[in-house]
Amino acid sequence: MGFIRSTFSFLLGTAFGVYAAQNYNVPNVRKLIDTGLVMAKHIEENYRKPKRRDDDD
């Protein structure tokens, strides 16, 4: 019974997702994540402490 219930839930969720994506302006999550990662990388590069150079080497 668990397999049928989980399959039904998965199919219902998939159908709802397809309906929402076709009829509403749903943002592209992959694009949002990529933009956030680029912004985080830029901030990290700008605000990172400079590396200390040891003159003993």
PDB file of N, H, CA, C and O in Angstrom:
ATOM      1  N   MET A   1       0.819  -1.196   0.000  1.00  0.00           N
ATOM      2  CA  MET A   1       0.000   0.000   0.000  1.00  0.00           C
ATOM      3  C   MET A   1       0.856   1.250   0.000  1.00  0.00           C
ATOM      4  O   MET A   1       0.438   2.277  -0.534  1.00  0.00           O
ATOM      5  N   GLY A   2       2.063   1.190   0.594  1.00  0.00           N
ATOM      6  H   GLY A   2       2.403   0.356   1.028  1.00  0.00           H
ATOM      7  CA  GLY A   2       2.927   2.353   0.658  1.00  0.00           C
ATOM      8  C   GLY A   2       3.438   2.782  -0.706  1.00  0.00           C
ATOM      9  O   GLY A   2       3.595   3.972  -0.979  1.00  0.00           O
ATOM     10  N   PHE A   3       3.698   1.791  -1.565  1.00  0.00           N
ATOM     11  H   PHE A   3       3.571   0.824  -1.343  1.00  0.00           H
ATOM     12  CA  PHE A   3       4.198   2.106  -2.905  1.00  0.00           C
ATOM     13  C   PHE A   3       3.150   2.852  -3.724  1.00  0.00           C
ATOM     14  O   PHE A   3       3.468   3.816  -4.421  1.00  0.00           O
ATOM     15  N   ILE A   4       1.915   2.407  -3.637  1.00  0.00           N
ATOM     16  H   ILE A   4       1.657   1.625  -3.070  1.00  0.00           H
ATOM     17  CA  ILE A   4       0.833   3.055  -4.392  1.00  0.00           C
ATOM     18  C   ILE A   4       0.605   4.465  -3.867  1.00  0.00           C
ATOM     19  O   ILE A   4       0.397   5.391  -4.650  1.00  0.00           O
ATOM     20  N   ARG A   5       0.642   4.636  -2.555  1.00  0.00           N
ATOM     21  H   ARG A   5       0.811   3.884  -1.919  1.00  0.00           H
ATOM     22  CA  ARG A   5       0.421   5.953  -1.960  1.00  0.00           C
ATOM     23  C   ARG A   5       1.538   6.924  -2.346  1.00  0.00           C
ATOM     24  O   ARG A   5       1.266   8.075  -2.688  1.00  0.00           O
ATOM     25  N   SER A   6       2.800   6.465  -2.294  1.00  0.00           N
ATOM     26  H   SER A   6       3.021   5.531  -2.016  1.00  0.00           H
ATOM     27  CA  SER A   6       3.912   7.349  -2.629  1.00  0.00           C
ATOM     28  C   SER A   6       3.914   7.665  -4.126  1.00  0.00           C
ATOM     29  O   SER A   6       4.236   8.788  -4.516  1.00  0.00           O
ATOM     30  N   THR A   7       3.563   6.697  -4.963  1.00  0.00           N
ATOM     31  H   THR A   7       3.302   5.786  -4.646  1.00  0.00           H
ATOM     32  CA  THR A   7       3.493   6.943  -6.401  1.00  0.00           C
ATOM     33  C   THR A   7       2.387   7.934  -6.721  1.00  0.00           C
ATOM     34  O   THR A   7       2.568   8.829  -7.546  1.00  0.00           O
ATOM     35  N   PHE A   8       1.246   7.776  -6.070  1.00  0.00           N
ATOM     36  H   PHE A   8       1.099   7.049  -5.400  1.00  0.00           H
ATOM     37  CA  PHE A   8       0.143   8.701  -6.288  1.00  0.00           C
ATOM     38  C   PHE A   8       0.537  10.116  -5.873  1.00  0.00           C
ATOM     39  O   PHE A   8       0.238  11.074  -6.587  1.00  0.00           O
ATOM     40  N   SER A   9       1.207  10.260  -4.724  1.00  0.00           N
ATOM     41  H   SER A   9       1.450   9.483  -4.144  1.00  0.00           H
ATOM     42  CA  SER A   9       1.648  11.577  -4.267  1.00  0.00           C
ATOM     43  C   SER A   9       2.639  12.192  -5.250  1.00  0.00           C
ATOM     44  O   SER A   9       2.566  13.383  -5.553  1.00  0.00           O
ATOM     45  N   PHE A  10       3.559  11.380  -5.741  1.00  0.00           N
ATOM     46  H   PHE A  10       3.619  10.413  -5.495  1.00  0.00           H
ATOM     47  CA  PHE A  10       4.551  11.875  -6.703  1.00  0.00           C
ATOM     48  C   PHE A  10       3.881  12.339  -7.991  1.00  0.00           C
ATOM     49  O   PHE A  10       4.204  13.412  -8.501  1.00  0.00           O
ATOM     50  N   LEU A  11       2.960  11.552  -8.518  1.00  0.00           N
ATOM     51  H   LEU A  11       2.698  10.681  -8.104  1.00  0.00           H
ATOM     52  CA  LEU A  11       2.266  11.919  -9.757  1.00  0.00           C
ATOM     53  C   LEU A  11       1.399  13.158  -9.570  1.00  0.00           C
ATOM     54  O   LEU A  11       1.330  14.011 -10.455  1.00  0.00           O
ATOM     55  N   LEU A  12       0.744  13.257  -8.429  1.00  0.00           N
ATOM     56  H   LEU A  12       0.800  12.564  -7.710  1.00  0.00           H
ATOM     57  CA  LEU A  12      -0.089  14.430  -8.148  1.00  0.00           C
ATOM     58  C   LEU A  12       0.778  15.684  -8.042  1.00  0.00           C
ATOM     59  O   LEU A  12       0.411  16.737  -8.564  1.00  0.00           O
ATOM     60  N   GLY A  13       1.915  15.579  -7.376  1.00  0.00           N
ATOM     61  H   GLY A  13       2.213  14.724  -6.952  1.00  0.00           H
ATOM     62  CA  GLY A  13       2.828  16.713  -7.260  1.00  0.00           C
ATOM     63  C   GLY A  13       3.415  17.119  -8.599  1.00  0.00           C
ATOM     64  O   GLY A  13       3.564  18.308  -8.883  1.00  0.00           O
ATOM     65  N   THR A  14       3.747  16.133  -9.420  1.00  0.00           N
ATOM     66  H   THR A  14       3.626  15.168  -9.189  1.00  0.00           H
ATOM     67  CA  THR A  14       4.275  16.423 -10.753  1.00  0.00           C
ATOM     68  C   THR A  14       3.237  17.129 -11.611  1.00  0.00           C
ATOM     69  O   THR A  14       3.547  18.105 -12.293  1.00  0.00           O
ATOM     70  N   ALA A  15       2.007  16.634 -11.577  1.00  0.00           N
ATOM     71  H   ALA A  15       1.755  15.841 -11.022  1.00  0.00           H
ATOM     72  CA  ALA A  15       0.936  17.248 -12.355  1.00  0.00           C
ATOM     73  C   ALA A  15       0.680  18.686 -11.893  1.00  0.00           C
ATOM     74  O   ALA A  15       0.490  19.577 -12.721  1.00  0.00           O
ATOM     75  N   PHE A  16       0.676  18.909 -10.606  1.00  0.00           N
ATOM     76  H   PHE A  16       0.831  18.185  -9.934  1.00  0.00           H
ATOM     77  CA  PHE A  16       0.481  20.263 -10.094  1.00  0.00           C
ATOM     78  C   PHE A  16       1.636  21.176 -10.504  1.00  0.00           C
ATOM     79  O   PHE A  16       1.415  22.334 -10.860  1.00  0.00           O
ATOM     80  N   GLY A  17       2.877  20.656 -10.457  1.00  0.00           N
ATOM     81  H   GLY A  17       3.057  19.716 -10.168  1.00  0.00           H
ATOM     82  CA  GLY A  17       4.034  21.451 -10.857  1.00  0.00           C
ATOM     83  C   GLY A  17       3.989  21.841 -12.321  1.00  0.00           C
ATOM     84  O   GLY A  17       4.312  22.973 -12.678  1.00  0.00           O
ATOM     85  N   VAL A  18       3.590  20.908 -13.166  1.00  0.00           N
ATOM     86  H   VAL A  18       3.327  19.988 -12.876  1.00  0.00           H
ATOM     87  CA  VAL A  18       3.473  21.199 -14.605  1.00  0.00           C
ATOM     88  C   VAL A  18       2.394  22.248 -14.834  1.00  0.00           C
ATOM     89  O   VAL A  18       2.587  23.184 -15.610  1.00  0.00           O
ATOM     90  N   TYR A  19       1.261  22.093 -14.163  1.00  0.00           N
ATOM     91  H   TYR A  19       1.103  21.333 -13.533  1.00  0.00           H
ATOM     92  CA  TYR A  19       0.164  23.063 -14.303  1.00  0.00           C
ATOM     93  C   TYR A  19       0.608  24.459 -13.864  1.00  0.00           C
ATOM     94  O   TYR A  19       0.351  25.442 -14.558  1.00  0.00           O
ATOM     95  N   ALA A  20       1.270  24.541 -12.717  1.00  0.00           N
ATOM     96  H   ALA A  20       1.479  23.742 -12.153  1.00  0.00           H
ATOM     97  CA  ALA A  20       1.711  25.839 -12.202  1.00  0.00           C
ATOM     98  C   ALA A  20       2.749  26.474 -13.119  1.00  0.00           C
ATOM     99  O   ALA A  20       2.712  27.683 -13.347  1.00  0.00           O
ATOM    100  N   ALA A  21       3.676  25.674 -13.648  1.00  0.00           N
ATOM    101  H   ALA A  21       3.707  24.692 -13.462  1.00  0.00           H
ATOM    102  CA  ALA A  21       4.718  26.212 -14.514  1.00  0.00           C
ATOM    103  C   ALA A  21       4.142  26.737 -15.828  1.00  0.00           C
ATOM    104  O   ALA A  21       4.657  27.705 -16.387  1.00  0.00           O
ATOM    105  N   GLN A  22       3.090  26.110 -16.319  1.00  0.00           N
ATOM    106  H   GLN A  22       2.671  25.324 -15.865  1.00  0.00           H
ATOM    107  CA  GLN A  22       2.503  26.537 -17.589  1.00  0.00           C
ATOM    108  C   GLN A  22       1.582  27.738 -17.440  1.00  0.00           C
ATOM    109  O   GLN A  22       1.470  28.540 -18.367  1.00  0.00           O
ATOM    110  N   ASN A  23       0.924  27.881 -16.304  1.00  0.00           N
ATOM    111  H   ASN A  23       1.014  27.230 -15.550  1.00  0.00           H
ATOM    112  CA  ASN A  23      -0.105  28.902 -16.166  1.00  0.00           C
ATOM    113  C   ASN A  23       0.301  30.099 -15.316  1.00  0.00           C
ATOM    114  O   ASN A  23      -0.408  31.105 -15.294  1.00  0.00           O
ATOM    115  N   TYR A  24       1.412  30.011 -14.627  1.00  0.00           N
ATOM    116  H   TYR A  24       1.988  29.194 -14.644  1.00  0.00           H
ATOM    117  CA  TYR A  24       1.843  31.107 -13.757  1.00  0.00           C
ATOM    118  C   TYR A  24       3.289  31.438 -14.048  1.00  0.00           C
ATOM    119  O   TYR A  24       4.021  30.631 -14.622  1.00  0.00           O
ATOM    120  N   ASN A  25       3.695  32.628 -13.650  1.00  0.00           N
ATOM    121  H   ASN A  25       3.100  33.283 -13.184  1.00  0.00           H
ATOM    122  CA  ASN A  25       5.062  33.075 -13.868  1.00  0.00           C
ATOM    123  C   ASN A  25       5.938  32.566 -12.721  1.00  0.00           C
ATOM    124  O   ASN A  25       6.190  33.282 -11.752  1.00  0.00           O
ATOM    125  N   VAL A  26       6.394  31.326 -12.848  1.00  0.00           N
ATOM    126  H   VAL A  26       6.190  30.745 -13.636  1.00  0.00           H
ATOM    127  CA  VAL A  26       7.209  30.688 -11.826  1.00  0.00           C
ATOM    128  C   VAL A  26       8.674  30.992 -12.132  1.00  0.00           C
ATOM    129  O   VAL A  26       9.120  30.757 -13.255  1.00  0.00           O
ATOM    130  N   PRO A  27       9.439  31.510 -11.158  1.00  0.00           N
ATOM    131  CA  PRO A  27      10.844  31.833 -11.436  1.00  0.00           C
ATOM    132  C   PRO A  27      11.669  30.571 -11.663  1.00  0.00           C
ATOM    133  O   PRO A  27      11.358  29.500 -11.140  1.00  0.00           O
ATOM    134  N   ASN A  28      12.716  30.723 -12.449  1.00  0.00           N
ATOM    135  H   ASN A  28      12.968  31.592 -12.874  1.00  0.00           H
ATOM    136  CA  ASN A  28      13.638  29.630 -12.721  1.00  0.00           C
ATOM    137  C   ASN A  28      14.575  29.501 -11.525  1.00  0.00           C
ATOM    138  O   ASN A  28      15.429  30.361 -11.309  1.00  0.00           O
ATOM    139  N   VAL A  29      14.420  28.438 -10.753  1.00  0.00           N
ATOM    140  H   VAL A  29      13.727  27.739 -10.928  1.00  0.00           H
ATOM    141  CA  VAL A  29      15.171  28.271  -9.516  1.00  0.00           C
ATOM    142  C   VAL A  29      16.659  28.096  -9.804  1.00  0.00           C
ATOM    143  O   VAL A  29      17.492  28.617  -9.062  1.00  0.00           O
ATOM    144  N   ARG A  30      17.003  27.384 -10.850  1.00  0.00           N
ATOM    145  H   ARG A  30      16.327  26.961 -11.453  1.00  0.00           H
ATOM    146  CA  ARG A  30      18.412  27.168 -11.198  1.00  0.00           C
ATOM    147  C   ARG A  30      19.098  28.504 -11.481  1.00  0.00           C
ATOM    148  O   ARG A  30      20.237  28.714 -11.066  1.00  0.00           O
ATOM    149  N   LYS A  31      18.415  29.400 -12.179  1.00  0.00           N
ATOM    150  H   LYS A  31      17.489  29.229 -12.515  1.00  0.00           H
ATOM    151  CA  LYS A  31      18.989  30.709 -12.494  1.00  0.00           C
ATOM    152  C   LYS A  31      19.184  31.531 -11.221  1.00  0.00           C
ATOM    153  O   LYS A  31      20.192  32.224 -11.081  1.00  0.00           O
ATOM    154  N   LEU A  32      18.224  31.460 -10.289  1.00  0.00           N
ATOM    155  H   LEU A  32      17.406  30.897 -10.403  1.00  0.00           H
ATOM    156  CA  LEU A  32      18.348  32.184  -9.031  1.00  0.00           C
ATOM    157  C   LEU A  32      19.528  31.665  -8.209  1.00  0.00           C
ATOM    158  O   LEU A  32      20.264  32.454  -7.617  1.00  0.00           O
ATOM    159  N   ILE A  33      19.710  30.354  -8.171  1.00  0.00           N
ATOM    160  H   ILE A  33      19.112  29.713  -8.652  1.00  0.00           H
ATOM    161  CA  ILE A  33      20.823  29.766  -7.420  1.00  0.00           C
ATOM    162  C   ILE A  33      22.158  30.163  -8.036  1.00  0.00           C
ATOM    163  O   ILE A  33      23.096  30.521  -7.324  1.00  0.00           O
ATOM    164  N   ASP A  34      22.239  30.099  -9.363  1.00  0.00           N
ATOM    165  H   ASP A  34      21.476  29.808  -9.942  1.00  0.00           H
ATOM    166  CA  ASP A  34      23.486  30.478 -10.037  1.00  0.00           C
ATOM    167  C   ASP A  34      23.827  31.942  -9.790  1.00  0.00           C
ATOM    168  O   ASP A  34      24.992  32.273  -9.568  1.00  0.00           O
ATOM    169  N   THR A  35      22.834  32.819  -9.823  1.00  0.00           N
ATOM    170  H   THR A  35      21.888  32.550 -10.003  1.00  0.00           H
ATOM    171  CA  THR A  35      23.058  34.235  -9.566  1.00  0.00           C
ATOM    172  C   THR A  35      23.537  34.454  -8.131  1.00  0.00           C
ATOM    173  O   THR A  35      24.442  35.252  -7.889  1.00  0.00           O
ATOM    174  N   GLY A  36      22.930  33.745  -7.189  1.00  0.00           N
ATOM    175  H   GLY A  36      22.195  33.097  -7.386  1.00  0.00           H
ATOM    176  CA  GLY A  36      23.342  33.857  -5.787  1.00  0.00           C
ATOM    177  C   GLY A  36      24.770  33.386  -5.576  1.00  0.00           C
ATOM    178  O   GLY A  36      25.518  34.002  -4.817  1.00  0.00           O
ATOM    179  N   LEU A  37      25.158  32.302  -6.237  1.00  0.00           N
ATOM    180  H   LEU A  37      24.550  31.801  -6.853  1.00  0.00           H
ATOM    181  CA  LEU A  37      26.527  31.808  -6.106  1.00  0.00           C
ATOM    182  C   LEU A  37      27.546  32.788  -6.698  1.00  0.00           C
ATOM    183  O   LEU A  37      28.625  32.976  -6.136  1.00  0.00           O
ATOM    184  N   VAL A  38      27.208  33.402  -7.814  1.00  0.00           N
ATOM    185  H   VAL A  38      26.331  33.249  -8.271  1.00  0.00           H
ATOM    186  CA  VAL A  38      28.102  34.391  -8.422  1.00  0.00           C
ATOM    187  C   VAL A  38      28.258  35.595  -7.501  1.00  0.00           C
ATOM    188  O   VAL A  38      29.362  36.110  -7.329  1.00  0.00           O
ATOM    189  N   MET A  39      27.160  36.040  -6.912  1.00  0.00           N
ATOM    190  H   MET A  39      26.262  35.622  -7.051  1.00  0.00           H
ATOM    191  CA  MET A  39      27.227  37.181  -6.001  1.00  0.00           C
ATOM    192  C   MET A  39      28.039  36.838  -4.751  1.00  0.00           C
ATOM    193  O   MET A  39      28.823  37.662  -4.280  1.00  0.00           O
ATOM    194  N   ALA A  40      27.859  35.631  -4.209  1.00  0.00           N
ATOM    195  H   ALA A  40      27.222  34.962  -4.592  1.00  0.00           H
ATOM    196  CA  ALA A  40      28.617  35.221  -3.024  1.00  0.00           C
ATOM    197  C   ALA A  40      30.102  35.126  -3.329  1.00  0.00           C
ATOM    198  O   ALA A  40      30.929  35.520  -2.506  1.00  0.00           O
ATOM    199  N   LYS A  41      30.451  34.612  -4.496  1.00  0.00           N
ATOM    200  H   LYS A  41      29.779  34.292  -5.165  1.00  0.00           H
ATOM    201  CA  LYS A  41      31.855  34.509  -4.892  1.00  0.00           C
ATOM    202  C   LYS A  41      32.474  35.898  -5.041  1.00  0.00           C
ATOM    203  O   LYS A  41      33.614  36.123  -4.635  1.00  0.00           O
ATOM    204  N   HIS A  42      31.724  36.819  -5.620  1.00  0.00           N
ATOM    205  H   HIS A  42      30.798  36.637  -5.950  1.00  0.00           H
ATOM    206  CA  HIS A  42      32.206  38.190  -5.800  1.00  0.00           C
ATOM    207  C   HIS A  42      32.449  38.859  -4.435  1.00  0.00           C
ATOM    208  O   HIS A  42      33.474  39.511  -4.236  1.00  0.00           O
ATOM    209  N   ILE A  43      31.516  38.697  -3.512  1.00  0.00           N
ATOM    210  H   ILE A  43      30.683  38.167  -3.673  1.00  0.00           H
ATOM    211  CA  ILE A  43      31.665  39.286  -2.178  1.00  0.00           C
ATOM    212  C   ILE A  43      32.846  38.664  -1.454  1.00  0.00           C
ATOM    213  O   ILE A  43      33.615  39.368  -0.801  1.00  0.00           O
ATOM    214  N   GLU A  44      32.996  37.349  -1.565  1.00  0.00           N
ATOM    215  H   GLU A  44      32.371  36.777  -2.096  1.00  0.00           H
ATOM    216  CA  GLU A  44      34.111  36.674  -0.903  1.00  0.00           C
ATOM    217  C   GLU A  44      35.456  37.167  -1.437  1.00  0.00           C
ATOM    218  O   GLU A  44      36.385  37.392  -0.661  1.00  0.00           O
ATOM    219  N   GLU A  45      35.566  37.334  -2.738  1.00  0.00           N
ATOM    220  H   GLU A  45      34.812  37.151  -3.369  1.00  0.00           H
ATOM    221  CA  GLU A  45      36.823  37.806  -3.323  1.00  0.00           C
ATOM    222  C   GLU A  45      37.143  39.239  -2.900  1.00  0.00           C
ATOM    223  O   GLU A  45      38.308  39.586  -2.705  1.00  0.00           O
ATOM    224  N   ASN A  46      36.117  40.063  -2.762  1.00  0.00           N
ATOM    225  H   ASN A  46      35.171  39.781  -2.921  1.00  0.00           H
ATOM    226  CA  ASN A  46      36.357  41.463  -2.409  1.00  0.00           C
ATOM    227  C   ASN A  46      36.669  41.663  -0.933  1.00  0.00           C
ATOM    228  O   ASN A  46      37.437  42.563  -0.592  1.00  0.00           O
ATOM    229  N   TYR A  47      36.100  40.854  -0.049  1.00  0.00           N
ATOM    230  H   TYR A  47      35.477  40.123  -0.326  1.00  0.00           H
ATOM    231  CA  TYR A  47      36.246  41.081   1.377  1.00  0.00           C
ATOM    232  C   TYR A  47      37.134  40.063   2.085  1.00  0.00           C
ATOM    233  O   TYR A  47      37.190  40.043   3.314  1.00  0.00           O
ATOM    234  N   ARG A  48      37.820  39.228   1.334  1.00  0.00           N
ATOM    235  H   ARG A  48      37.774  39.244   0.335  1.00  0.00           H
ATOM    236  CA  ARG A  48      38.720  38.237   1.921  1.00  0.00           C
ATOM    237  C   ARG A  48      39.947  38.941   2.489  1.00  0.00           C
ATOM    238  O   ARG A  48      40.437  39.912   1.913  1.00  0.00           O
ATOM    239  N   LYS A  49      40.437  38.449   3.617  1.00  0.00           N
ATOM    240  H   LYS A  49      40.039  37.660   4.086  1.00  0.00           H
ATOM    241  CA  LYS A  49      41.642  39.009   4.178  1.00  0.00           C
ATOM    242  C   LYS A  49      42.808  38.714   3.254  1.00  0.00           C
ATOM    243  O   LYS A  49      42.878  37.636   2.664  1.00  0.00           O
ATOM    244  N   PRO A  50      43.720  39.659   3.122  1.00  0.00           N
ATOM    245  CA  PRO A  50      44.881  39.372   2.271  1.00  0.00           C
ATOM    246  C   PRO A  50      45.769  38.304   2.912  1.00  0.00           C
ATOM    247  O   PRO A  50      45.885  38.225   4.135  1.00  0.00           O
ATOM    248  N   LYS A  51      46.389  37.491   2.067  1.00  0.00           N
ATOM    249  H   LYS A  51      46.295  37.555   1.073  1.00  0.00           H
ATOM    250  CA  LYS A  51      47.269  36.444   2.584  1.00  0.00           C
ATOM    251  C   LYS A  51      48.523  37.078   3.148  1.00  0.00           C
ATOM    252  O   LYS A  51      49.074  38.025   2.587  1.00  0.00           O
ATOM    253  N   ARG A  52      48.966  36.526   4.284  1.00  0.00           N
ATOM    254  H   ARG A  52      48.518  35.757   4.740  1.00  0.00           H
ATOM    255  CA  ARG A  52      50.189  37.022   4.901  1.00  0.00           C
ATOM    256  C   ARG A  52      51.382  36.376   4.240  1.00  0.00           C
ATOM    257  O   ARG A  52      51.412  35.162   4.034  1.00  0.00           O
ATOM    258  N   ARG A  53      52.346  37.174   3.916  1.00  0.00           N
ATOM    259  H   ARG A  53      52.321  38.160   4.084  1.00  0.00           H
ATOM    260  CA  ARG A  53      53.559  36.636   3.311  1.00  0.00           C
ATOM    261  C   ARG A  53      54.616  36.499   4.394  1.00  0.00           C
ATOM    262  O   ARG A  53      54.934  37.466   5.087  1.00  0.00           O
ATOM    263  N   ASP A  54      55.155  35.307   4.538  1.00  0.00           N
ATOM    264  H   ASP A  54      54.897  34.522   3.976  1.00  0.00           H
ATOM    265  CA  ASP A  54      56.225  35.078   5.484  1.00  0.00           C
ATOM    266  C   ASP A  54      57.554  35.233   4.749  1.00  0.00           C
ATOM    267  O   ASP A  54      57.780  34.595   3.721  1.00  0.00           O
ATOM    268  N   ASP A  55      58.433  36.087   5.284  1.00  0.00           N
ATOM    269  H   ASP A  55      58.250  36.606   6.120  1.00  0.00           H
ATOM    270  CA  ASP A  55      59.719  36.314   4.635  1.00  0.00           C
ATOM    271  C   ASP A  55      60.748  35.246   5.015  1.00  0.00           C
ATOM    272  O   ASP A  55      61.881  35.293   4.537  1.00  0.00           O
ATOM    273  N   ASP A  56      60.374  34.287   5.865  1.00  0.00           N
ATOM    274  H   ASP A  56      59.453  34.249   6.254  1.00  0.00           H
ATOM    275  CA  ASP A  56      61.306  33.258   6.326  1.00  0.00           C
ATOM    276  C   ASP A  56      61.537  32.194   5.258  1.00  0.00           C
ATOM    277  O   ASP A  56      62.540  31.485   5.334  1.00  0.00           O
ATOM    278  N   ASP A  57      60.675  32.052   4.287  1.00  0.00           N
ATOM    279  H   ASP A  57      59.860  32.628   4.225  1.00  0.00           H
ATOM    280  CA  ASP A  57      60.811  30.988   3.285  1.00  0.00           C
ATOM    281  C   ASP A  57      61.948  31.203   2.352  1.00  0.00           C
ATOM    282  O   ASP A  57      62.178  30.386   1.460  1.00  0.00           O
TER     283      ASP A  57
END
